[in-house]
Amino acid sequence: MNTESTALDASPPNAIGFFEKWLSVWIAFCIATGVILGNAMPDLFRFLAGLEYASVNLIVALLIWGMVYPMMVNVDFTSLRHIGDRPKGLVITLVVNWLVKPFTMAALGVLFFEVLFAGIIAPADAQQYIAGLILLGAAPCTAMVFVWSQLTRGDATYTLVQVSLNDIIMVFAFAPIVALLLGVTDIDVPWQTLILSVALYVVVPLIAGAITRSYLTGSAESGEADEAEIVRFTNRAKPISVVALLATVVLLFGFQGHVILEQPTLIALIALPLLIQSYGIFAVAYGAAYLWRVPFNVAAPCALIGTSNFFELAVAVAIGLFGLNSGAALTTVVGVLVEVPVMLSLVAFANRTRGLFPAA
């Protein structure tokens, strides 16, 4: 039985409906709040931004942990042996992330900054922006995809496997792909950032979720009781996930509030190819899942994984290769700003089109 679906279906309808119905309003409010606070209290946000290790901000990591942990409680390790019975979602995820996404992002970068924007962007700056786009395109999401999966009632166990496979491939494929597309032969990948991010965003909440699940099910007398305990716990933990998501948005936009106000036109130019890439990649993955008749609770997360980016890694590599104030670093930051509203719009679209896909 799909415990994720059961847990969400059993949640109080008014609580879930109220949050999802007005989610875009809450996010818009948090974006505006972040920008305002970031400009009004720059010293505070500089201090918060400095609380990091290996380019991973520890406050953001804690908040993402709060978002991911409740979903990890729904991961049923006993069902992992059945993942191979449904390989379609994994195939779509891997093909889109590693054979399509990095190359379409590079192509869009060249098209916009060497052709369409050639008259308004200096050639040296254009190369920096292209480099930033490539770094984003080659880094599939590790953490936030658990949130998007939860918002679409995705299969928690399957999502974990999809993310885990991407993480393993990223260790070996990220540097060669970026080096190929950038024309660089000696790229310095910040392995501390990569390893620490995976540990913080996947391993730690997964272990905590497994311990919690074991405790909840260990006190039950039957399978039905097991599920009831997990449902009750998930419902109690849901407000934590909501608050963590909104606080993360405030922080991310607060960190970059000055950039948004100081260079709005440049931000818009960089955002355009990112928007086309995001919606285009989602369309490819989601369309493939539809044509292949993949169940919705697998189809939605597999499309969202390809659309979302591992922005911590992209930002760290951009700073390491090109410098803190480089165009490449700015582009990866714009990727962070664009991602949240884009992903929420895609989550809403996926939920509205749920009926087009077979049930699990």
Buried (B, 14 or more C-beta within 10 A) or exposed (E): EBBBBBBBEBBEEEEBEEBEEEBBEBBBBBBEBBBBBBBEBEEEBEEBBEEBEBBBBBBBBBBBBBBBBBBBBBBBEEBEEEBEEBEBBBEBBBBBBBEBBBBBBBBBBBBBBBEBBEEEBEEEBBBBBBBBBBBBBBBBBBBBBBBBBBBBBBBBBBBBBBBBBBBEBBBEBBBEBBBBBBEEEEBEBBEEBBBBBBEBBBEBBBEBBBEBBEEBBEEBEEEEEBBBBBBBBBBEBBEEBBEBBBBBBBBBBBBBBBBBEEBEEBBEBBBBBBBBBBBBBBEBBBEBBBEEEBBBBBBBBBBBBBBBBBBBBBBBBBBBBBEEEBBBBBBBBBBBBBBBBBBBBBBBBBBEBBEEBEEB
